[in-house]
């Protein structure tokens, strides 16, 4: 069974940093593209960042470019999101999600999310 | 950036009725790389449709997707109680990938 488990969320002050992790199991992590998607409280979905299996190609939403860094460790089946210069509008549930096998960027498996709250 | 618009914002229907949801893109979505997701309260999104019209694994055949270019549709032929949820379209043809604002299907 495919499982994605996010961790690392919490309360952080504006301007602070946080590192999210996503631990994968039940599939060969090293062969799948991975994404981060976030959802502010009561709002819709917002794509944040994506990374291909080899980490060669990485993409970011304009809203986080220069502040967030996506990375992965295929030896530990883990995906990361390093967030810095956090702002109140970064408050959201952050989901990691897997690209469908043989797909392009459609997301067929999602974690349950980790809540990041940016507040003083 | 491709902007997606979904209509209606809310759709109030009864179980057994047909639902038709629309997603319009600000420019053509290449290769019809358009997906639909369902999100129930308190849950993560679930992939329903990819490539505009292909059902994801395990998705019931009452869900169908159609469209191309800039206009896409998700249809639910007969609403079941578990189908009352929020539905998002997403274009994944061009980064930054973008989601529509969602359509809420609620019980009339």
gemmi code that builds the backbone of each chain (N, CA, C; Angstrom):
import gemmi

chains = {
    "A": [
        ("UNK", (0.840, -1.199, 0.000), (0.000, 0.000, 0.000), (0.879, 1.255, 0.000)),
        ("UNK", (0.552, 2.169, -0.883), (1.289, 3.428, -0.950), (0.964, 4.274, 0.276)),
        ("UNK", (2.006, 4.767, 0.935), (1.810, 5.669, 2.075), (2.761, 6.845, 1.970)),
        ("UNK", (2.218, 8.011, 2.254), (3.005, 9.245, 2.330), (2.670, 9.902, 3.661)),
        ("UNK", (3.688, 10.139, 4.466), (3.458, 10.700, 5.796), (4.301, 11.961, 5.960)),
        ("UNK", (3.598, 13.094, 6.087), (4.271, 14.374, 6.278), (4.531, 14.627, 7.762)),
        ("UNK", (5.579, 15.387, 8.019), (5.890, 15.786, 9.392), (6.661, 17.097, 9.343)),
        ("UNK", (6.803, 17.714, 10.508), (7.605, 18.926, 10.609), (6.816, 20.215, 10.701)),
        ("UNK", (5.500, 20.122, 10.567), (4.693, 21.324, 10.669), (4.651, 21.856, 12.098)),
        ("UNK", (4.110, 23.050, 12.235), (3.993, 23.643, 13.567), (3.823, 25.135, 13.481)),
        ("UNK", (3.967, 25.773, 14.647), (3.818, 27.220, 14.764), (5.199, 27.880, 14.634)),
        ("UNK", (5.277, 28.876, 13.769), (6.545, 29.580, 13.565), (6.241, 31.069, 13.418)),
        ("UNK", (7.160, 31.890, 13.850), (6.982, 33.341, 13.762), (7.281, 33.845, 12.354)),
        ("UNK", (6.673, 34.949, 11.967), (6.989, 35.536, 10.655), (8.487, 35.776, 10.524)),
        ("UNK", (9.017, 35.424, 9.352), (10.450, 35.530, 9.130), (11.216, 34.282, 9.504)),
        ("UNK", (10.558, 33.350, 10.155), (11.213, 32.130, 10.611), (11.329, 31.080, 9.523)),
        ("UNK", (11.881, 29.940, 9.925), (12.110, 28.825, 8.996), (11.519, 27.541, 9.554)),
        ("UNK", (11.273, 26.618, 8.638), (10.727, 25.319, 9.004), (11.108, 24.333, 7.905)),
        ("UNK", (11.326, 23.093, 8.297), (11.630, 22.058, 7.306), (10.597, 20.963, 7.404)),
        ("UNK", (9.881, 20.751, 6.315), (8.901, 19.677, 6.248), (9.536, 18.433, 5.640)),
        ("UNK", (9.076, 17.290, 6.117), (9.523, 16.006, 5.573), (8.320, 15.193, 5.138)),
        ("UNK", (8.538, 14.335, 4.194), (7.512, 13.401, 3.725), (8.197, 12.050, 3.545)),
        ("UNK", (7.751, 11.074, 4.318), (8.338, 9.733, 4.241), (7.419, 8.833, 3.436)),
        ("UNK", (7.993, 8.199, 2.428), (7.214, 7.368, 1.510), (7.450, 5.889, 1.773)),
        ("UNK", (6.427, 5.091, 1.540), (6.555, 3.641, 1.633), (5.542, 2.991, 0.704)),
        ("UNK", (5.798, 1.717, 0.378), (4.862, 0.966, -0.451), (5.084, 1.106, -1.943)),
        ("UNK", (6.117, 1.832, -2.336), (6.453, 1.962, -3.751), (7.928, 2.339, -3.886)),
        ("UNK", (8.444, 2.251, -5.099), (9.845, 2.561, -5.346), (9.995, 4.069, -5.503)),
        ("UNK", (10.248, 4.719, -4.376), (10.254, 6.181, -4.293), (11.174, 6.806, -5.342)),
        ("UNK", (12.312, 6.186, -5.576), (13.340, 6.785, -6.433), (12.921, 6.915, -7.896)),
        ("UNK", (11.798, 6.312, -8.271), (11.369, 6.364, -9.671), (10.172, 7.277, -9.904)),
        ("UNK", (9.741, 8.003, -8.885), (8.546, 8.839, -9.002), (8.846, 10.319, -8.786)),
        ("UNK", (8.213, 11.160, -9.618), (8.216, 12.579, -9.334), (7.358, 12.868, -8.110)),
        ("UNK", (7.683, 13.933, -7.407), (6.973, 14.278, -6.182), (6.664, 15.770, -6.158)),
        ("UNK", (5.560, 16.114, -5.518), (5.117, 17.500, -5.440), (4.755, 17.861, -4.000)),
        ("UNK", (4.784, 19.151, -3.724), (4.171, 19.736, -2.534), (3.009, 20.618, -2.999)),
        ("UNK", (1.871, 20.457, -2.328), (0.676, 21.257, -2.584), (0.184, 21.742, -1.227)),
        ("UNK", (-0.270, 22.969, -1.153), (-0.744, 23.482, 0.129), (-2.176, 23.985, 0.031)),
        ("UNK", (-2.798, 24.102, 1.215), (-4.184, 24.550, 1.290), (-4.340, 25.416, 2.525)),
        ("UNK", (-4.547, 26.695, 2.322), (-4.793, 27.603, 3.436), (-6.140, 27.266, 4.072)),
        ("UNK", (-6.310, 27.563, 5.338), (-7.553, 27.208, 6.034), (-8.795, 27.719, 5.305)),
        ("UNK", (-9.680, 26.816, 4.957), (-10.924, 27.170, 4.294), (-10.797, 27.576, 2.841)),
        ("UNK", (-9.610, 27.400, 2.273), (-9.352, 27.830, 0.891), (-9.091, 26.646, -0.032)),
        ("UNK", (-8.764, 26.963, -1.274), (-8.522, 25.933, -2.266), (-7.089, 25.437, -2.269)),
        ("UNK", (-6.792, 24.584, -3.240), (-5.469, 23.986, -3.358), (-4.529, 24.909, -4.120)),
        ("UNK", (-3.276, 24.931, -3.695), (-2.250, 25.721, -4.369), (-1.012, 24.856, -4.558)),
        ("UNK", (-0.611, 24.649, -5.799), (0.623, 23.922, -6.077), (1.815, 24.752, -5.596)),
        ("UNK", (2.787, 24.091, -4.953), (3.930, 24.776, -4.367), (5.225, 24.471, -5.125)),
        ("UNK", (5.523, 23.189, -5.300), (6.819, 22.835, -5.870), (6.805, 21.394, -6.342)),
        ("UNK", (7.714, 21.065, -7.270), (7.823, 19.681, -7.726), (9.270, 19.340, -8.040)),
        ("UNK", (9.569, 18.038, -8.001), (10.925, 17.565, -8.236), (10.853, 16.219, -8.937)),
        ("UNK", (11.686, 16.033, -9.939), (11.669, 14.760, -10.672), (12.548, 13.747, -9.926)),
        ("UNK", (12.488, 12.462, -10.295), (13.219, 11.443, -9.533), (14.707, 11.726, -9.355)),
        ("UNK", (15.354, 12.234, -10.357), (16.802, 12.469, -10.279), (17.162, 13.803, -9.646)),
        ("UNK", (16.155, 14.608, -9.312), (16.344, 15.969, -8.767), (16.907, 16.943, -9.790)),
        ("UNK", (17.003, 16.524, -11.040), (17.590, 17.383, -12.080), (16.703, 18.579, -12.400)),
        ("UNK", (15.394, 18.339, -12.395), (14.464, 19.426, -12.693), (13.586, 19.687, -11.478)),
        ("UNK", (13.529, 20.951, -11.119), (12.782, 21.415, -9.952), (11.999, 22.645, -10.353)),
        ("UNK", (10.772, 22.746, -9.860), (9.918, 23.884, -10.195), (9.293, 24.430, -8.918)),
        ("UNK", (9.014, 25.741, -8.951), (8.403, 26.419, -7.806), (7.293, 27.350, -8.273)),
        ("UNK", (6.295, 27.518, -7.416), (5.328, 28.579, -7.620), (6.024, 29.916, -7.375)),
        ("UNK", (5.564, 30.946, -8.076), (6.165, 32.275, -7.900), (6.062, 32.745, -6.451)),
        ("UNK", (5.003, 32.344, -5.774), (4.748, 32.805, -4.413), (5.789, 32.296, -3.414)),
        ("UNK", (6.535, 31.240, -3.774), (7.510, 30.689, -2.829), (8.928, 30.699, -3.377)),
        ("UNK", (9.087, 31.073, -4.632), (10.401, 31.051, -5.273), (11.381, 31.950, -4.510)),
        ("UNK", (12.560, 31.413, -4.251), (13.567, 32.153, -3.509), (13.461, 32.006, -2.006)),
        ("UNK", (12.350, 31.451, -1.528), (12.166, 31.268, -0.081), (12.092, 29.791, 0.302)),
        ("UNK", (11.552, 28.974, -0.592), (11.385, 27.541, -0.316), (12.346, 26.744, -1.201)),
        ("UNK", (12.810, 25.611, -0.665), (13.671, 24.709, -1.420), (13.169, 23.283, -1.272)),
        ("UNK", (12.889, 22.648, -2.390), (12.468, 21.251, -2.389), (13.703, 20.376, -2.611)),
        ("UNK", (13.716, 19.226, -1.963), (14.802, 18.282, -2.167), (14.286, 16.879, -1.835)),
        ("UNK", (15.096, 15.894, -2.140), (14.716, 14.518, -1.852), (15.959, 13.703, -1.558)),
        ("UNK", (15.757, 12.623, -0.787), (16.815, 11.664, -0.509), (16.262, 10.300, -0.877)),
        ("UNK", (16.633, 9.832, -2.063), (16.076, 8.566, -2.540), (16.563, 7.369, -1.717)),
        ("UNK", (17.676, 7.515, -1.018), (18.164, 6.413, -0.186), (17.343, 6.277, 1.087)),
        ("UNK", (16.636, 7.345, 1.450), (15.811, 7.328, 2.669), (14.328, 7.462, 2.359)),
        ("UNK", (13.971, 7.341, 1.073), (12.558, 7.444, 0.656), (11.887, 8.693, 1.225)),
        ("UNK", (12.592, 9.801, 1.126), (12.100, 11.014, 1.771), (12.126, 12.229, 0.851)),
        ("UNK", (11.125, 13.054, 1.022), (10.977, 14.330, 0.325), (11.003, 15.432, 1.371)),
        ("UNK", (11.576, 16.576, 1.005), (11.696, 17.668, 1.965), (11.237, 18.983, 1.350)),
        ("UNK", (10.838, 19.887, 2.237), (10.565, 21.259, 1.821), (11.151, 22.173, 2.894)),
        ("UNK", (12.240, 22.840, 2.547), (12.845, 23.808, 3.442), (12.189, 25.151, 3.183)),
        ("UNK", (11.573, 25.712, 4.231), (10.846, 26.967, 4.090), (11.522, 28.037, 4.933)),
        ("UNK", (11.794, 29.168, 4.347), (12.405, 30.267, 5.081), (11.663, 31.561, 4.770)),
        ("UNK", (11.996, 32.597, 5.520), (11.327, 33.901, 5.362), (9.810, 33.723, 5.336)),
        ("UNK", (9.319, 32.937, 6.262), (7.894, 32.593, 6.264), (7.031, 33.802, 6.557)),
        ("UNK", (5.872, 33.816, 5.908), (4.918, 34.912, 6.031), (3.586, 34.360, 6.490)),
        ("UNK", (2.717, 35.247, 6.950), (1.400, 34.804, 7.419), (0.633, 34.065, 6.322)),
        ("UNK", (0.806, 34.488, 5.077), (0.056, 33.841, 3.996), (0.650, 32.501, 3.574)),
        ("UNK", (1.691, 32.046, 4.247), (2.186, 30.676, 4.058), (1.469, 29.692, 4.975)),
        ("UNK", (0.625, 30.218, 5.860), (-0.142, 29.354, 6.754), (-1.056, 28.445, 5.938)),
        ("UNK", (-0.890, 27.151, 6.121), (-1.640, 26.183, 5.309), (-1.346, 24.768, 5.772)),
        ("UNK", (-2.172, 23.843, 5.323), (-1.830, 22.427, 5.390), (-0.978, 22.126, 4.157)),
        ("UNK", (0.150, 21.498, 4.374), (1.065, 21.160, 3.287), (0.974, 19.660, 3.029)),
        ("UNK", (0.638, 19.325, 1.789), (0.547, 17.932, 1.373), (1.730, 17.566, 0.477)),
        ("UNK", (2.275, 16.378, 0.673), (3.155, 15.843, -0.357), (2.327, 14.876, -1.198)),
        ("UNK", (2.673, 14.782, -2.463), (1.893, 13.956, -3.375), (2.807, 13.348, -4.428)),
        ("UNK", (2.411, 12.176, -4.906), (3.203, 11.427, -5.868), (2.622, 11.555, -7.262)),
        ("UNK", (3.496, 11.649, -8.246), (3.048, 11.642, -9.637), (2.637, 10.218, -10.022)),
        ("UNK", (1.552, 10.112, -10.751), (1.059, 8.815, -11.199), (2.132, 8.081, -12.020)),
        ("UNK", (2.212, 6.757, -11.832), (3.182, 5.963, -12.582), (2.981, 6.157, -14.069)),
        ("UNK", (4.045, 6.385, -14.775), (4.042, 6.664, -16.224), (3.242, 7.921, -16.556)),
        ("UNK", (2.977, 8.697, -15.544), (2.265, 9.940, -15.775), (3.205, 11.095, -16.028)),
        ("UNK", (2.617, 12.292, -16.129), (3.426, 13.491, -16.357), (3.554, 14.286, -15.066)),
        ("UNK", (2.439, 14.739, -14.537), (2.473, 15.439, -13.245), (1.154, 15.334, -12.507)),
        ("UNK", (0.274, 14.428, -12.943), (-0.969, 14.231, -12.205), (-0.660, 13.446, -10.927)),
        ("UNK", (-1.364, 13.770, -9.858), (-0.978, 13.317, -8.517), (-1.947, 12.251, -8.009)),
        ("UNK", (-1.483, 11.019, -7.955), (-2.399, 9.918, -7.654), (-2.362, 9.439, -6.216)),
        ("UNK", (-1.402, 9.891, -5.422), (-1.352, 9.523, -4.018), (-0.942, 10.740, -3.216)),
        ("UNK", (-1.640, 10.961, -2.101), (-1.410, 12.143, -1.275), (-1.241, 11.712, 0.179)),
        ("UNK", (-0.421, 12.468, 0.906), (-0.368, 12.285, 2.342), (-1.558, 12.977, 2.987)),
        ("UNK", (-1.630, 12.890, 4.311), (-2.724, 13.530, 5.033), (-2.435, 14.983, 5.372)),
        ("UNK", (-1.203, 15.416, 5.145), (-0.873, 16.816, 5.322), (-0.309, 17.141, 6.691)),
        ("UNK", (0.446, 18.239, 6.737), (0.968, 18.764, 7.993), (0.692, 20.258, 8.017)),
        ("UNK", (0.211, 20.740, 9.157), (-0.223, 22.131, 9.271), (0.948, 23.025, 9.657)),
        ("UNK", (1.124, 24.081, 8.879), (2.108, 25.112, 9.183), (1.355, 26.399, 9.509)),
        ("UNK", (1.614, 26.941, 10.677), (0.972, 28.190, 11.101), (2.052, 29.244, 11.308)),
        ("UNK", (1.944, 30.335, 10.583), (2.907, 31.431, 10.710), (2.211, 32.587, 11.426)),
        ("UNK", (2.632, 32.827, 12.648), (1.969, 33.843, 13.462), (2.889, 34.294, 14.588)),
        ("UNK", (2.751, 35.545, 14.954), (3.556, 36.057, 16.067), (2.844, 35.856, 17.395)),
    ],
    "B": [
        ("UNK", (1.334, 32.159, -16.741), (0.630, 31.216, -15.880), (-0.768, 30.975, -16.423)),
        ("UNK", (-1.165, 29.715, -16.462), (-2.520, 29.370, -16.918), (-3.484, 29.502, -15.745)),
        ("UNK", (-4.481, 30.345, -15.904), (-5.495, 30.549, -14.868), (-6.704, 29.670, -15.192)),
        ("UNK", (-7.172, 28.934, -14.195), (-8.344, 28.073, -14.349), (-9.528, 28.676, -13.620)),
        ("UNK", (-10.666, 28.671, -14.280), (-11.916, 29.156, -13.702), (-12.898, 28.002, -13.653)),
        ("UNK", (-13.527, 27.777, -12.507), (-14.502, 26.694, -12.375), (-15.891, 27.271, -12.138)),
        ("UNK", (-16.866, 26.615, -12.728), (-18.252, 27.033, -12.515), (-19.151, 25.801, -12.462)),
        ("UNK", (-20.256, 25.887, -11.695), (-20.554, 26.986, -10.778), (-19.676, 26.888, -9.535)),
        ("UNK", (-19.767, 27.870, -8.666), (-19.031, 27.788, -7.418), (-19.607, 26.741, -6.492)),
        ("UNK", (-20.927, 26.663, -6.483), (-21.641, 25.659, -5.691), (-22.734, 25.058, -6.555)),
        ("UNK", (-22.908, 23.757, -6.427), (-23.937, 23.027, -7.164), (-24.763, 22.258, -6.145)),
        ("UNK", (-26.035, 22.598, -6.046), (-26.914, 21.938, -5.077), (-27.808, 20.942, -5.798)),
        ("UNK", (-27.599, 19.675, -5.492), (-28.316, 18.606, -6.178), (-28.751, 17.537, -5.186)),
        ("UNK", (-29.620, 16.664, -5.656), (-30.097, 15.548, -4.824), (-29.399, 14.262, -5.237)),
        ("UNK", (-29.281, 13.314, -4.316), (-28.722, 12.007, -4.692), (-29.491, 11.424, -5.874)),
        ("UNK", (-28.746, 10.829, -6.811), (-29.356, 10.251, -8.003), (-29.368, 11.193, -9.195)),
        ("UNK", (-29.189, 12.483, -8.949), (-29.170, 13.447, -10.041), (-27.802, 13.460, -10.718)),
        ("UNK", (-27.770, 14.092, -11.881), (-26.529, 14.231, -12.653), (-25.882, 15.564, -12.330)),
        ("UNK", (-24.557, 15.555, -12.178), (-23.794, 16.777, -11.929), (-22.884, 17.066, -13.108)),
        ("UNK", (-22.845, 18.324, -13.505), (-21.959, 18.751, -14.595), (-21.142, 19.948, -14.111)),
        ("UNK", (-19.830, 19.769, -14.051), (-18.924, 20.795, -13.537), (-18.041, 21.264, -14.682)),
        ("UNK", (-17.777, 22.565, -14.706), (-17.012, 23.154, -15.791), (-15.676, 23.711, -15.302)),
        ("UNK", (-14.678, 23.610, -16.150), (-13.350, 24.170, -15.886), (-12.875, 24.822, -17.176)),
        ("UNK", (-12.568, 26.098, -17.100), (-12.116, 26.831, -18.279), (-10.722, 27.391, -18.030)),
        ("UNK", (-9.831, 27.225, -19.013), (-8.456, 27.684, -18.895), (-8.246, 28.977, -19.667)),
        ("UNK", (-7.329, 29.805, -19.169), (-7.056, 31.104, -19.801), (-6.278, 30.954, -21.106)),
        ("UNK", (-5.679, 29.796, -21.309), (-5.027, 29.463, -22.569), (-5.063, 27.960, -22.745)),
        ("UNK", (-4.816, 27.518, -23.950), (-4.946, 26.106, -24.250), (-4.024, 25.248, -23.377)),
        ("UNK", (-4.578, 24.157, -22.867), (-3.822, 23.211, -22.042), (-3.240, 22.137, -22.964)),
        ("UNK", (-1.953, 22.174, -23.140), (-1.333, 21.271, -24.113), (-1.467, 19.816, -23.670)),
        ("UNK", (-1.592, 18.960, -24.672), (-1.749, 17.522, -24.441), (-2.963, 17.188, -23.562)),
        ("UNK", (-3.845, 18.144, -23.383), (-5.010, 17.952, -22.491), (-4.578, 17.444, -21.116)),
        ("UNK", (-3.483, 18.022, -20.628), (-2.997, 17.644, -19.296), (-3.835, 18.373, -18.225)),
        ("UNK", (-5.049, 17.875, -18.072), (-6.018, 18.455, -17.153), (-6.528, 17.331, -16.261)),
        ("UNK", (-6.460, 17.558, -14.953), (-6.890, 16.552, -13.988), (-8.028, 17.097, -13.143)),
        ("UNK", (-8.824, 16.169, -12.615), (-9.881, 16.502, -11.662), (-9.616, 15.752, -10.359)),
        ("UNK", (-9.801, 16.473, -9.247), (-9.625, 15.894, -7.923), (-10.896, 16.110, -7.113)),
        ("UNK", (-11.157, 15.152, -6.240), (-12.246, 15.255, -5.285), (-11.656, 15.436, -3.895)),
        ("UNK", (-12.235, 16.337, -3.123), (-11.797, 16.486, -1.735), (-13.006, 16.507, -0.812)),
        ("UNK", (-13.044, 15.517, 0.058), (-14.081, 15.472, 1.082), (-13.580, 16.219, 2.313)),
        ("UNK", (-14.489, 16.687, 3.168), (-14.061, 17.453, 4.352), (-13.073, 16.671, 5.215)),
        ("UNK", (-11.984, 17.342, 5.581), (-10.996, 16.731, 6.453), (-10.106, 15.699, 5.796)),
        ("UNK", (-10.237, 15.544, 4.481), (-9.440, 14.542, 3.785), (-8.525, 15.193, 2.753)),
        ("UNK", (-7.522, 14.427, 2.351), (-6.650, 14.860, 1.269), (-7.383, 14.730, -0.068)),
        ("UNK", (-6.952, 15.469, -1.059), (-7.560, 15.305, -2.390), (-7.332, 13.902, -2.939)),
        ("UNK", (-8.203, 13.532, -3.852), (-8.144, 12.217, -4.514), (-8.220, 12.437, -6.011)),
        ("UNK", (-7.310, 11.837, -6.746), (-7.320, 11.956, -8.199), (-8.484, 11.172, -8.789)),
        ("UNK", (-9.291, 11.844, -9.605), (-10.410, 11.182, -10.284), (-10.107, 10.949, -11.771)),
        ("UNK", (-9.702, 12.027, -12.437), (-9.540, 12.041, -13.887), (-8.190, 12.663, -14.225)),
        ("UNK", (-7.477, 12.091, -15.184), (-6.254, 12.686, -15.710), (-6.324, 12.666, -17.231)),
        ("UNK", (-5.497, 13.487, -17.851), (-5.536, 13.576, -19.306), (-6.908, 13.967, -19.826)),
        ("UNK", (-7.621, 14.737, -19.059), (-8.961, 15.258, -19.372), (-10.073, 14.221, -19.328)),
        ("UNK", (-9.765, 12.956, -19.658), (-10.856, 11.992, -19.800), (-10.548, 10.586, -19.302)),
        ("UNK", (-9.380, 10.346, -18.769), (-9.020, 9.004, -18.286), (-9.303, 8.891, -16.792)),
        ("UNK", (-10.042, 7.849, -16.424), (-10.324, 7.646, -15.005), (-9.118, 7.049, -14.298)),
        ("UNK", (-8.851, 7.552, -13.090), (-7.774, 6.992, -12.281), (-8.197, 5.626, -11.742)),
        ("UNK", (-7.231, 4.867, -11.280), (-7.491, 3.532, -10.761), (-8.502, 3.571, -9.628)),
        ("UNK", (-9.515, 2.726, -9.739), (-10.498, 2.588, -8.667), (-11.624, 3.608, -8.685)),
        ("UNK", (-11.621, 4.510, -9.627), (-12.678, 5.535, -9.696), (-13.907, 4.945, -10.390)),
        ("UNK", (-15.070, 5.068, -9.776), (-16.286, 4.493, -10.378), (-16.601, 5.098, -11.747)),
        ("UNK", (-17.258, 4.307, -12.592), (-17.506, 4.785, -13.966), (-18.624, 5.812, -14.058)),
        ("UNK", (-19.239, 6.171, -12.929), (-20.205, 7.282, -12.977), (-19.493, 8.622, -13.138)),
        ("UNK", (-18.162, 8.637, -12.909), (-17.361, 9.836, -13.123), (-16.789, 9.798, -14.542)),
        ("UNK", (-16.961, 10.898, -15.257), (-16.361, 10.975, -16.585), (-15.881, 12.392, -16.855)),
        ("UNK", (-14.804, 12.485, -17.611), (-14.253, 13.775, -17.977), (-14.238, 13.942, -19.478)),
        ("UNK", (-14.391, 15.184, -19.916), (-14.355, 15.466, -21.345), (-13.791, 16.856, -21.573)),
        ("UNK", (-13.570, 17.166, -22.849), (-13.099, 18.489, -23.200), (-11.690, 18.484, -23.753)),
        ("UNK", (-11.309, 19.627, -24.266), (-9.956, 19.801, -24.812), (-9.681, 21.287, -24.967)),
        ("UNK", (-8.407, 21.615, -25.142), (-8.048, 23.016, -25.356), (-8.220, 23.860, -24.106)),
        ("UNK", (-9.307, 24.606, -24.050), (-9.539, 25.487, -22.899), (-10.807, 25.154, -22.115)),
        ("UNK", (-11.620, 24.256, -22.605), (-12.897, 23.953, -21.956), (-13.008, 22.478, -21.596)),
        ("UNK", (-13.221, 22.223, -20.318), (-13.249, 20.860, -19.790), (-14.459, 20.684, -18.882)),
        ("UNK", (-14.921, 19.449, -18.797), (-16.109, 19.139, -18.020), (-15.903, 17.852, -17.233)),
        ("UNK", (-16.355, 17.871, -15.988), (-16.454, 16.658, -15.179), (-17.940, 16.361, -14.998)),
        ("UNK", (-18.336, 15.150, -15.303), (-19.721, 14.742, -15.130), (-19.797, 13.594, -14.139)),
        ("UNK", (-20.817, 13.660, -13.305), (-21.128, 12.558, -12.388), (-22.539, 12.119, -12.744)),
        ("UNK", (-22.677, 10.921, -13.239), (-23.951, 10.531, -13.851), (-25.094, 10.431, -12.841)),
        ("UNK", (-24.832, 9.811, -11.705), (-25.867, 9.676, -10.664), (-25.164, 9.856, -9.319)),
        ("UNK", (-25.495, 10.950, -8.669), (-24.795, 11.280, -7.427), (-25.095, 10.276, -6.317)),
        ("UNK", (-24.017, 9.787, -5.728), (-24.112, 8.943, -4.540), (-23.820, 9.818, -3.319)),
        ("UNK", (-24.254, 9.402, -2.131), (-24.019, 10.243, -0.933), (-22.556, 10.627, -0.740)),
        ("UNK", (-21.635, 9.741, -1.081), (-20.212, 10.024, -0.879), (-19.632, 10.990, -1.924)),
        ("UNK", (-20.425, 11.361, -2.927), (-19.932, 12.257, -3.971), (-20.075, 13.728, -3.604)),
        ("UNK", (-20.784, 14.007, -2.511), (-20.954, 15.402, -2.108), (-19.641, 15.862, -1.480)),
        ("UNK", (-18.968, 16.770, -2.190), (-17.586, 17.115, -1.873), (-17.215, 18.342, -2.704)),
        ("UNK", (-15.945, 18.733, -2.613), (-15.429, 19.805, -3.448), (-14.572, 19.194, -4.551)),
        ("UNK", (-14.712, 19.723, -5.754), (-13.982, 19.206, -6.905), (-13.098, 20.310, -7.494)),
        ("UNK", (-11.845, 19.949, -7.719), (-10.873, 20.885, -8.280), (-10.360, 20.359, -9.614)),
        ("UNK", (-10.200, 21.267, -10.575), (-9.452, 20.910, -11.770), (-8.036, 21.454, -11.610)),
        ("UNK", (-7.103, 20.840, -12.297), (-5.714, 21.250, -12.271), (-5.113, 21.059, -13.653)),
        ("UNK", (-4.359, 22.057, -14.096), (-3.596, 21.864, -15.327), (-2.156, 21.546, -14.947)),
        ("UNK", (-1.620, 20.493, -15.533), (-0.254, 20.094, -15.229), (0.583, 20.020, -16.500)),
        ("UNK", (0.184, 20.829, -17.461), (0.921, 20.884, -18.722), (2.134, 21.792, -18.638)),
        ("UNK", (1.975, 22.866, -17.894), (2.985, 23.924, -17.875), (3.181, 24.427, -16.460)),
        ("UNK", (4.446, 24.414, -16.008), (4.730, 25.002, -14.703), (4.693, 26.520, -14.820)),
        ("UNK", (4.158, 27.255, -13.844), (3.614, 26.714, -12.597), (2.284, 26.008, -12.813)),
        ("UNK", (2.187, 24.790, -12.277), (0.934, 24.060, -12.348), (-0.109, 24.827, -11.534)),
        ("UNK", (-1.354, 24.790, -11.971), (-2.365, 25.600, -11.317), (-3.660, 24.833, -11.113)),
        ("UNK", (-4.328, 25.148, -10.005), (-5.624, 24.579, -9.684), (-6.707, 25.626, -9.904)),
        ("UNK", (-7.900, 25.160, -10.221), (-9.049, 26.026, -10.196), (-9.508, 26.258, -8.764)),
        ("UNK", (-10.433, 27.196, -8.561), (-10.885, 27.538, -7.203), (-11.816, 26.509, -6.588)),
        ("UNK", (-12.281, 25.557, -7.383), (-13.124, 24.490, -6.845), (-14.609, 24.714, -7.066)),
        ("UNK", (-15.331, 23.610, -7.170), (-16.801, 23.597, -7.191), (-17.264, 22.707, -6.049)),
        ("UNK", (-18.102, 23.247, -5.199), (-18.665, 22.460, -4.108), (-19.983, 21.861, -4.563)),
        ("UNK", (-20.097, 20.555, -4.444), (-21.352, 19.864, -4.736), (-21.988, 19.515, -3.401)),
        ("UNK", (-23.103, 20.169, -3.119), (-23.746, 19.880, -1.839), (-25.161, 19.364, -2.039)),
        ("UNK", (-25.714, 18.854, -0.927), (-27.014, 18.195, -0.977), (-28.130, 19.232, -0.949)),
        ("UNK", (-29.013, 19.112, -1.924), (-30.143, 20.046, -2.015), (-31.193, 19.717, -0.968)),
    ],
}
model = gemmi.Model(1)
for chain_id, residues in chains.items():
    chain = gemmi.Chain(chain_id)
    for i, (resn, *xyz) in enumerate(residues, 1):
        res = gemmi.Residue()
        res.name, res.seqid = resn, gemmi.SeqId(i, " ")
        for name, pos in zip(("N", "CA", "C"), xyz):
            atom = gemmi.Atom()
            atom.name, atom.element = name, gemmi.Element(name[0])
            atom.pos, atom.b_iso = gemmi.Position(*pos), 0.0
            res.add_atom(atom)
        chain.add_residue(res)
    model.add_chain(chain)
structure = gemmi.Structure()
structure.add_model(model)
structure.setup_entities()
